[in-house]
Amino acid sequence: MFLLKILFTLAAIIGVWVVFRAASRMARGERRTTPAEEAARAARAATEARAGKSVDLVKCPSCGAYHDSGTPCACRNGRPE
């Protein structure tokens, strides 16, 4: 009986806490987000931050792969043009 009272009290405290958290979130106008939505938002922000930066690519005369100008190719045979 004593254990039942403790469990009920803990459940009531947790229930009040969850309801209070949801009510405060609704009052601020926020909505619940999943970790996947947070990751997508961060990826969009990173993409938008890079949007203005472009990189010139040059073709390696040895292997034909494209790489950043000013850096050697991964095949180590070609030189940047």
Backbone atoms as SQL, in Angstrom:
CREATE TABLE atoms (id INTEGER PRIMARY KEY, chain TEXT, resi INTEGER, resn TEXT, atom TEXT, x REAL, y REAL, z REAL);
INSERT INTO atoms VALUES
  (1, 'A', 1, 'MET', 'N', 0.810, -1.183, 0.000),
  (2, 'A', 1, 'MET', 'CA', 0.000, 0.000, 0.000),
  (3, 'A', 1, 'MET', 'C', 0.861, 1.257, 0.000),
  (4, 'A', 2, 'PHE', 'N', 1.913, 1.240, 0.812),
  (5, 'A', 2, 'PHE', 'CA', 2.804, 2.393, 0.882),
  (6, 'A', 2, 'PHE', 'C', 3.492, 2.637, -0.467),
  (7, 'A', 3, 'LEU', 'N', 3.922, 1.550, -1.120),
  (8, 'A', 3, 'LEU', 'CA', 4.579, 1.658, -2.417),
  (9, 'A', 3, 'LEU', 'C', 3.623, 2.213, -3.471),
  (10, 'A', 4, 'LEU', 'N', 2.372, 1.832, -3.390),
  (11, 'A', 4, 'LEU', 'CA', 1.365, 2.329, -4.325),
  (12, 'A', 4, 'LEU', 'C', 1.184, 3.841, -4.187),
  (13, 'A', 5, 'LYS', 'N', 1.198, 4.338, -2.964),
  (14, 'A', 5, 'LYS', 'CA', 1.065, 5.782, -2.733),
  (15, 'A', 5, 'LYS', 'C', 2.264, 6.536, -3.318),
  (16, 'A', 6, 'ILE', 'N', 3.460, 5.982, -3.157),
  (17, 'A', 6, 'ILE', 'CA', 4.668, 6.621, -3.689),
  (18, 'A', 6, 'ILE', 'C', 4.621, 6.641, -5.216),
  (19, 'A', 7, 'LEU', 'N', 4.247, 5.521, -5.824),
  (20, 'A', 7, 'LEU', 'CA', 4.167, 5.458, -7.282),
  (21, 'A', 7, 'LEU', 'C', 3.109, 6.414, -7.821),
  (22, 'A', 8, 'PHE', 'N', 1.969, 6.498, -7.150),
  (23, 'A', 8, 'PHE', 'CA', 0.920, 7.417, -7.584),
  (24, 'A', 8, 'PHE', 'C', 1.394, 8.865, -7.469),
  (25, 'A', 9, 'THR', 'N', 2.090, 9.193, -6.395),
  (26, 'A', 9, 'THR', 'CA', 2.600, 10.551, -6.211),
  (27, 'A', 9, 'THR', 'C', 3.608, 10.895, -7.305),
  (28, 'A', 10, 'LEU', 'N', 4.507, 9.980, -7.616),
  (29, 'A', 10, 'LEU', 'CA', 5.487, 10.214, -8.682),
  (30, 'A', 10, 'LEU', 'C', 4.802, 10.386, -10.034),
  (31, 'A', 11, 'ALA', 'N', 3.796, 9.559, -10.305),
  (32, 'A', 11, 'ALA', 'CA', 3.068, 9.673, -11.571),
  (33, 'A', 11, 'ALA', 'C', 2.341, 11.011, -11.657),
  (34, 'A', 12, 'ALA', 'N', 1.768, 11.471, -10.541),
  (35, 'A', 12, 'ALA', 'CA', 1.072, 12.762, -10.534),
  (36, 'A', 12, 'ALA', 'C', 2.051, 13.904, -10.768),
  (37, 'A', 13, 'ILE', 'N', 3.210, 13.863, -10.158),
  (38, 'A', 13, 'ILE', 'CA', 4.222, 14.916, -10.335),
  (39, 'A', 13, 'ILE', 'C', 4.705, 14.945, -11.780),
  (40, 'A', 14, 'ILE', 'N', 4.986, 13.791, -12.342),
  (41, 'A', 14, 'ILE', 'CA', 5.447, 13.724, -13.737),
  (42, 'A', 14, 'ILE', 'C', 4.351, 14.202, -14.683),
  (43, 'A', 15, 'GLY', 'N', 3.097, 13.834, -14.404),
  (44, 'A', 15, 'GLY', 'CA', 1.985, 14.278, -15.245),
  (45, 'A', 15, 'GLY', 'C', 1.816, 15.783, -15.218),
  (46, 'A', 16, 'VAL', 'N', 1.893, 16.391, -14.044),
  (47, 'A', 16, 'VAL', 'CA', 1.775, 17.850, -13.934),
  (48, 'A', 16, 'VAL', 'C', 2.931, 18.518, -14.665),
  (49, 'A', 17, 'TRP', 'N', 4.132, 17.974, -14.547),
  (50, 'A', 17, 'TRP', 'CA', 5.299, 18.550, -15.218),
  (51, 'A', 17, 'TRP', 'C', 5.132, 18.504, -16.737),
  (52, 'A', 18, 'VAL', 'N', 4.660, 17.392, -17.285),
  (53, 'A', 18, 'VAL', 'CA', 4.463, 17.249, -18.729),
  (54, 'A', 18, 'VAL', 'C', 3.403, 18.226, -19.219),
  (55, 'A', 19, 'VAL', 'N', 2.310, 18.338, -18.497),
  (56, 'A', 19, 'VAL', 'CA', 1.242, 19.263, -18.896),
  (57, 'A', 19, 'VAL', 'C', 1.740, 20.701, -18.832),
  (58, 'A', 20, 'PHE', 'N', 2.470, 21.060, -17.789),
  (59, 'A', 20, 'PHE', 'CA', 2.998, 22.420, -17.669),
  (60, 'A', 20, 'PHE', 'C', 3.959, 22.739, -18.813),
  (61, 'A', 21, 'ARG', 'N', 4.819, 21.783, -19.148),
  (62, 'A', 21, 'ARG', 'CA', 5.762, 21.992, -20.253),
  (63, 'A', 21, 'ARG', 'C', 5.039, 22.197, -21.578),
  (64, 'A', 22, 'ALA', 'N', 4.018, 21.392, -21.834),
  (65, 'A', 22, 'ALA', 'CA', 3.247, 21.523, -23.071),
  (66, 'A', 22, 'ALA', 'C', 2.502, 22.851, -23.106),
  (67, 'A', 23, 'ALA', 'N', 1.935, 23.272, -21.982),
  (68, 'A', 23, 'ALA', 'CA', 1.203, 24.537, -21.937),
  (69, 'A', 23, 'ALA', 'C', 2.140, 25.718, -22.156),
  (70, 'A', 24, 'SER', 'N', 3.328, 25.691, -21.571),
  (71, 'A', 24, 'SER', 'CA', 4.265, 26.799, -21.760),
  (72, 'A', 24, 'SER', 'C', 4.783, 26.838, -23.194),
  (73, 'A', 25, 'ARG', 'N', 4.960, 25.677, -23.814),
  (74, 'A', 25, 'ARG', 'CA', 5.395, 25.627, -25.207),
  (75, 'A', 25, 'ARG', 'C', 4.308, 26.207, -26.120),
  (76, 'A', 26, 'MET', 'N', 3.059, 25.876, -25.848),
  (77, 'A', 26, 'MET', 'CA', 1.957, 26.396, -26.646),
  (78, 'A', 26, 'MET', 'C', 1.818, 27.908, -26.458),
  (79, 'A', 27, 'ALA', 'N', 2.056, 28.397, -25.257),
  (80, 'A', 27, 'ALA', 'CA', 1.945, 29.827, -24.987),
  (81, 'A', 27, 'ALA', 'C', 3.021, 30.607, -25.732),
  (82, 'A', 28, 'ARG', 'N', 4.180, 30.019, -25.880),
  (83, 'A', 28, 'ARG', 'CA', 5.263, 30.690, -26.625),
  (84, 'A', 28, 'ARG', 'C', 5.101, 30.539, -28.122),
  (85, 'A', 29, 'GLY', 'N', 4.199, 29.702, -28.562),
  (86, 'A', 29, 'GLY', 'CA', 3.970, 29.505, -29.987),
  (87, 'A', 29, 'GLY', 'C', 4.930, 28.517, -30.623),
  (88, 'A', 30, 'GLU', 'N', 5.658, 27.772, -29.833),
  (89, 'A', 30, 'GLU', 'CA', 6.587, 26.782, -30.377),
  (90, 'A', 30, 'GLU', 'C', 5.841, 25.482, -30.637),
  (91, 'A', 31, 'ARG', 'N', 6.390, 24.712, -31.553),
  (92, 'A', 31, 'ARG', 'CA', 5.829, 23.390, -31.765),
  (93, 'A', 31, 'ARG', 'C', 6.916, 22.369, -31.519),
  (94, 'A', 32, 'ARG', 'N', 6.504, 21.176, -31.242),
  (95, 'A', 32, 'ARG', 'CA', 7.448, 20.103, -30.927),
  (96, 'A', 32, 'ARG', 'C', 8.215, 19.710, -32.181),
  (97, 'A', 33, 'THR', 'N', 9.533, 19.591, -32.079),
  (98, 'A', 33, 'THR', 'CA', 10.354, 19.198, -33.224),
  (99, 'A', 33, 'THR', 'C', 11.097, 17.912, -32.896),
  (100, 'A', 34, 'THR', 'N', 11.283, 17.100, -33.906),
  (101, 'A', 34, 'THR', 'CA', 12.016, 15.854, -33.741),
  (102, 'A', 34, 'THR', 'C', 13.493, 16.116, -34.035),
  (103, 'A', 35, 'PRO', 'N', 14.386, 15.220, -33.632),
  (104, 'A', 35, 'PRO', 'CA', 15.801, 15.395, -33.963),
  (105, 'A', 35, 'PRO', 'C', 16.049, 15.457, -35.470),
  (106, 'A', 36, 'ALA', 'N', 15.251, 14.752, -36.246),
  (107, 'A', 36, 'ALA', 'CA', 15.416, 14.798, -37.705),
  (108, 'A', 36, 'ALA', 'C', 15.073, 16.180, -38.246),
  (109, 'A', 37, 'GLU', 'N', 14.043, 16.806, -37.686),
  (110, 'A', 37, 'GLU', 'CA', 13.690, 18.162, -38.115),
  (111, 'A', 37, 'GLU', 'C', 14.768, 19.158, -37.717),
  (112, 'A', 38, 'GLU', 'N', 15.357, 18.982, -36.540),
  (113, 'A', 38, 'GLU', 'CA', 16.445, 19.858, -36.112),
  (114, 'A', 38, 'GLU', 'C', 17.654, 19.699, -37.032),
  (115, 'A', 39, 'ALA', 'N', 17.972, 18.473, -37.417),
  (116, 'A', 39, 'ALA', 'CA', 19.099, 18.232, -38.321),
  (117, 'A', 39, 'ALA', 'C', 18.829, 18.840, -39.693),
  (118, 'A', 40, 'ALA', 'N', 17.595, 18.728, -40.168),
  (119, 'A', 40, 'ALA', 'CA', 17.248, 19.312, -41.464),
  (120, 'A', 40, 'ALA', 'C', 17.361, 20.828, -41.408),
  (121, 'A', 41, 'ARG', 'N', 16.925, 21.422, -40.310),
  (122, 'A', 41, 'ARG', 'CA', 17.034, 22.875, -40.154),
  (123, 'A', 41, 'ARG', 'C', 18.505, 23.305, -40.138),
  (124, 'A', 42, 'ALA', 'N', 19.361, 22.558, -39.449),
  (125, 'A', 42, 'ALA', 'CA', 20.786, 22.883, -39.399),
  (126, 'A', 42, 'ALA', 'C', 21.425, 22.723, -40.773),
  (127, 'A', 43, 'ALA', 'N', 21.026, 21.696, -41.511),
  (128, 'A', 43, 'ALA', 'CA', 21.576, 21.488, -42.854),
  (129, 'A', 43, 'ALA', 'C', 21.158, 22.615, -43.792),
  (130, 'A', 44, 'ARG', 'N', 19.891, 23.059, -43.687),
  (131, 'A', 44, 'ARG', 'CA', 19.437, 24.188, -44.513),
  (132, 'A', 44, 'ARG', 'C', 20.216, 25.449, -44.192),
  (133, 'A', 45, 'ALA', 'N', 20.452, 25.688, -42.908),
  (134, 'A', 45, 'ALA', 'CA', 21.197, 26.878, -42.494),
  (135, 'A', 45, 'ALA', 'C', 22.625, 26.826, -43.020),
  (136, 'A', 46, 'ALA', 'N', 23.245, 25.658, -42.965),
  (137, 'A', 46, 'ALA', 'CA', 24.615, 25.520, -43.470),
  (138, 'A', 46, 'ALA', 'C', 24.656, 25.701, -44.976),
  (139, 'A', 47, 'THR', 'N', 23.663, 25.186, -45.673),
  (140, 'A', 47, 'THR', 'CA', 23.605, 25.333, -47.128),
  (141, 'A', 47, 'THR', 'C', 23.409, 26.792, -47.514),
  (142, 'A', 48, 'GLU', 'N', 22.534, 27.485, -46.800),
  (143, 'A', 48, 'GLU', 'CA', 22.297, 28.894, -47.087),
  (144, 'A', 48, 'GLU', 'C', 23.533, 29.735, -46.787),
  (145, 'A', 49, 'ALA', 'N', 24.295, 29.358, -45.767),
  (146, 'A', 49, 'ALA', 'CA', 25.512, 30.093, -45.436),
  (147, 'A', 49, 'ALA', 'C', 26.569, 29.923, -46.515),
  (148, 'A', 50, 'ARG', 'N', 26.609, 28.748, -47.143),
  (149, 'A', 50, 'ARG', 'CA', 27.590, 28.489, -48.198),
  (150, 'A', 50, 'ARG', 'C', 27.122, 28.960, -49.555),
  (151, 'A', 51, 'ALA', 'N', 25.884, 29.361, -49.685),
  (152, 'A', 51, 'ALA', 'CA', 25.290, 29.641, -50.995),
  (153, 'A', 51, 'ALA', 'C', 26.070, 30.693, -51.781),
  (154, 'A', 52, 'GLY', 'N', 26.635, 31.670, -51.113),
  (155, 'A', 52, 'GLY', 'CA', 27.339, 32.731, -51.822),
  (156, 'A', 52, 'GLY', 'C', 28.760, 32.361, -52.218),
  (157, 'A', 53, 'LYS', 'N', 29.289, 31.291, -51.690),
  (158, 'A', 53, 'LYS', 'CA', 30.676, 30.904, -51.958),
  (159, 'A', 53, 'LYS', 'C', 30.708, 29.892, -53.089),
  (160, 'A', 54, 'SER', 'N', 31.529, 30.167, -54.092),
  (161, 'A', 54, 'SER', 'CA', 31.683, 29.199, -55.172),
  (162, 'A', 54, 'SER', 'C', 33.149, 28.801, -55.277),
  (163, 'A', 55, 'VAL', 'N', 33.367, 27.643, -55.819),
  (164, 'A', 55, 'VAL', 'CA', 34.720, 27.107, -55.947),
  (165, 'A', 55, 'VAL', 'C', 34.972, 26.825, -57.421),
  (166, 'A', 56, 'ASP', 'N', 36.109, 27.295, -57.919),
  (167, 'A', 56, 'ASP', 'CA', 36.488, 26.992, -59.297),
  (168, 'A', 56, 'ASP', 'C', 37.134, 25.616, -59.345),
  (169, 'A', 57, 'LEU', 'N', 36.654, 24.784, -60.247),
  (170, 'A', 57, 'LEU', 'CA', 37.199, 23.444, -60.401),
  (171, 'A', 57, 'LEU', 'C', 37.993, 23.362, -61.698),
  (172, 'A', 58, 'VAL', 'N', 39.068, 22.605, -61.660),
  (173, 'A', 58, 'VAL', 'CA', 39.886, 22.373, -62.849),
  (174, 'A', 58, 'VAL', 'C', 40.007, 20.874, -63.068),
  (175, 'A', 59, 'LYS', 'N', 40.186, 20.497, -64.314),
  (176, 'A', 59, 'LYS', 'CA', 40.280, 19.087, -64.660),
  (177, 'A', 59, 'LYS', 'C', 41.741, 18.642, -64.584),
  (178, 'A', 60, 'CYS', 'N', 41.964, 17.506, -63.953),
  (179, 'A', 60, 'CYS', 'CA', 43.310, 16.950, -63.849),
  (180, 'A', 60, 'CYS', 'C', 43.696, 16.399, -65.225),
  (181, 'A', 61, 'PRO', 'N', 44.848, 16.814, -65.758),
  (182, 'A', 61, 'PRO', 'CA', 45.247, 16.307, -67.060),
  (183, 'A', 61, 'PRO', 'C', 45.607, 14.817, -67.040),
  (184, 'A', 62, 'SER', 'N', 45.940, 14.298, -65.873),
  (185, 'A', 62, 'SER', 'CA', 46.356, 12.902, -65.787),
  (186, 'A', 62, 'SER', 'C', 45.170, 11.939, -65.682),
  (187, 'A', 63, 'CYS', 'N', 44.272, 12.202, -64.720),
  (188, 'A', 63, 'CYS', 'CA', 43.183, 11.242, -64.485),
  (189, 'A', 63, 'CYS', 'C', 41.830, 11.760, -64.946),
  (190, 'A', 64, 'GLY', 'N', 41.704, 13.056, -65.203),
  (191, 'A', 64, 'GLY', 'CA', 40.452, 13.619, -65.689),
  (192, 'A', 64, 'GLY', 'C', 39.466, 13.995, -64.598),
  (193, 'A', 65, 'ALA', 'N', 39.830, 13.819, -63.335),
  (194, 'A', 65, 'ALA', 'CA', 38.944, 14.189, -62.233),
  (195, 'A', 65, 'ALA', 'C', 39.005, 15.697, -62.008),
  (196, 'A', 66, 'TYR', 'N', 37.934, 16.257, -61.497),
  (197, 'A', 66, 'TYR', 'CA', 37.890, 17.685, -61.192),
  (198, 'A', 66, 'TYR', 'C', 38.227, 17.903, -59.721),
  (199, 'A', 67, 'HIS', 'N', 38.995, 18.977, -59.459),
  (200, 'A', 67, 'HIS', 'CA', 39.384, 19.311, -58.096),
  (201, 'A', 67, 'HIS', 'C', 39.465, 20.820, -57.970),
  (202, 'A', 68, 'ASP', 'N', 39.587, 21.304, -56.732),
  (203, 'A', 68, 'ASP', 'CA', 39.682, 22.742, -56.498),
  (204, 'A', 68, 'ASP', 'C', 40.916, 23.300, -57.185),
  (205, 'A', 69, 'SER', 'N', 40.762, 24.484, -57.753),
  (206, 'A', 69, 'SER', 'CA', 41.944, 25.103, -58.351),
  (207, 'A', 69, 'SER', 'C', 42.883, 25.511, -57.219),
  (208, 'A', 70, 'GLY', 'N', 44.164, 25.351, -57.430),
  (209, 'A', 70, 'GLY', 'CA', 45.154, 25.681, -56.414),
  (210, 'A', 70, 'GLY', 'C', 45.516, 24.523, -55.510),
  (211, 'A', 71, 'THR', 'N', 44.846, 23.397, -55.633),
  (212, 'A', 71, 'THR', 'CA', 45.191, 22.226, -54.833),
  (213, 'A', 71, 'THR', 'C', 45.543, 21.083, -55.774),
  (214, 'A', 72, 'PRO', 'N', 46.478, 20.235, -55.381),
  (215, 'A', 72, 'PRO', 'CA', 46.832, 19.120, -56.257),
  (216, 'A', 72, 'PRO', 'C', 45.729, 18.067, -56.297),
  (217, 'A', 73, 'CYS', 'N', 45.697, 17.318, -57.364),
  (218, 'A', 73, 'CYS', 'CA', 44.709, 16.255, -57.519),
  (219, 'A', 73, 'CYS', 'C', 45.054, 15.096, -56.584),
  (220, 'A', 74, 'ALA', 'N', 44.052, 14.297, -56.253),
  (221, 'A', 74, 'ALA', 'CA', 44.262, 13.161, -55.361),
  (222, 'A', 74, 'ALA', 'C', 45.134, 12.097, -56.019),
  (223, 'A', 75, 'CYS', 'N', 45.204, 12.069, -57.357),
  (224, 'A', 75, 'CYS', 'CA', 46.036, 11.072, -58.020),
  (225, 'A', 75, 'CYS', 'C', 47.505, 11.422, -57.929),
  (226, 'A', 76, 'ARG', 'N', 47.811, 12.628, -57.522),
  (227, 'A', 76, 'ARG', 'CA', 49.168, 13.152, -57.316),
  (228, 'A', 76, 'ARG', 'C', 49.992, 13.235, -58.601),
  (229, 'A', 77, 'ASN', 'N', 49.407, 12.952, -59.746),
  (230, 'A', 77, 'ASN', 'CA', 50.123, 13.089, -61.008),
  (231, 'A', 77, 'ASN', 'C', 49.855, 14.442, -61.659),
  (232, 'A', 78, 'GLY', 'N', 48.659, 14.932, -61.517),
  (233, 'A', 78, 'GLY', 'CA', 48.290, 16.180, -62.171),
  (234, 'A', 78, 'GLY', 'C', 48.601, 17.381, -61.309),
  (235, 'A', 79, 'ARG', 'N', 48.827, 18.464, -61.928),
  (236, 'A', 79, 'ARG', 'CA', 49.087, 19.732, -61.243),
  (237, 'A', 79, 'ARG', 'C', 47.889, 20.653, -61.515),
  (238, 'A', 80, 'PRO', 'N', 47.580, 21.542, -60.598),
  (239, 'A', 80, 'PRO', 'CA', 46.485, 22.474, -60.872),
  (240, 'A', 80, 'PRO', 'C', 46.837, 23.383, -62.049),
  (241, 'A', 81, 'GLU', 'N', 45.823, 23.709, -62.827),
  (242, 'A', 81, 'GLU', 'CA', 46.060, 24.554, -63.989),
  (243, 'A', 81, 'GLU', 'C', 46.064, 26.012, -63.625);
